[in-house]
Amino acid sequence: MSCGSCKQTVEKALQEVTGVSSVQVSMSPPEAIVEKADSVTLNQLNAALSKAGNYSIGEEDPSSTQKTKGGCCCG
């Protein structure tokens, strides 16, 4: 992710997923921290990001079922 527009696109896409309560996206390092209901899956988050553009989230944070961390990349 290389620009503010990408950051806003990722934030908006993730916030629109039902069950997501909070999204924090940073560009350096490229990371998304998502607070979500247990029922929200990584596949659902990535599906929303895929619709928004060439973005994805990596592996879930193993220490918490409420947060998902991962890189976002624009291409």
C-alpha positions as CSV (number, residue, x, y, z in Angstrom):
1,M,0.0,0.0,0.0
2,S,1.6,3.2,-1.1
3,C,-0.8,6.1,-0.8
4,G,-3.5,7.7,1.3
5,S,-6.2,6.8,-1.2
6,C,-5.3,3.1,-0.8
7,K,-5.4,3.4,2.9
8,Q,-8.9,4.9,2.8
9,T,-10.1,2.3,0.3
10,V,-9.0,-0.5,2.6
11,E,-10.5,1.1,5.7
12,K,-13.8,1.7,4.0
13,A,-14.0,-1.8,2.6
14,L,-13.3,-3.5,5.9
15,Q,-15.7,-1.2,7.8
16,E,-18.5,-2.2,5.6
17,V,-18.2,-5.9,6.6
18,T,-21.0,-6.8,8.9
19,G,-19.5,-7.7,12.3
20,V,-16.5,-5.4,12.0
21,S,-16.5,-2.8,14.8
22,S,-13.2,-1.0,14.3
23,V,-10.5,-0.7,11.6
24,Q,-7.0,0.8,11.9
25,V,-4.9,0.8,8.8
26,S,-1.3,2.0,8.6
27,M,0.9,2.4,5.5
28,S,4.3,1.9,7.2
29,P,4.3,-1.0,7.9
30,P,1.4,-1.9,5.7
31,E,-1.0,-3.3,8.3
32,A,-4.6,-3.6,9.1
33,I,-5.9,-4.1,12.6
34,V,-9.5,-5.2,12.6
35,E,-11.7,-5.6,15.7
36,K,-14.5,-8.0,14.7
37,A,-17.1,-10.4,15.9
38,D,-15.9,-14.0,16.2
39,S,-18.2,-14.9,13.3
40,V,-16.3,-12.7,10.9
41,T,-13.8,-14.8,8.9
42,L,-10.5,-13.9,7.2
43,N,-12.1,-15.0,4.0
44,Q,-15.0,-12.5,4.4
45,L,-12.5,-9.7,5.0
46,N,-10.4,-10.7,2.0
47,A,-13.5,-10.9,-0.2
48,A,-14.4,-7.3,0.7
49,L,-10.9,-6.2,0.0
50,S,-10.8,-8.0,-3.3
51,K,-14.0,-6.2,-4.4
52,A,-12.3,-2.9,-3.5
53,G,-9.1,-3.6,-5.5
54,N,-5.9,-5.6,-5.3
55,Y,-5.7,-5.8,-1.5
56,S,-5.5,-8.7,1.0
57,I,-5.0,-9.5,4.6
58,G,-2.5,-12.2,5.7
59,E,-2.8,-14.6,8.7
60,E,-5.0,-14.0,11.7
61,D,-3.3,-12.9,14.9
62,P,-3.0,-16.2,16.9
63,S,-3.2,-14.4,20.2
64,S,-6.7,-13.0,19.7
65,T,-9.9,-14.0,18.0
66,Q,-11.0,-10.3,18.0
67,K,-8.2,-8.8,15.9
68,T,-6.8,-9.7,12.5
69,K,-3.5,-8.4,11.4
70,G,-1.9,-8.6,8.1
71,G,-0.3,-6.8,5.2
72,C,-2.2,-4.9,2.5
73,C,-0.7,-4.3,-0.8
74,C,-1.8,-2.4,-3.8
75,G,-0.5,-3.3,-7.2
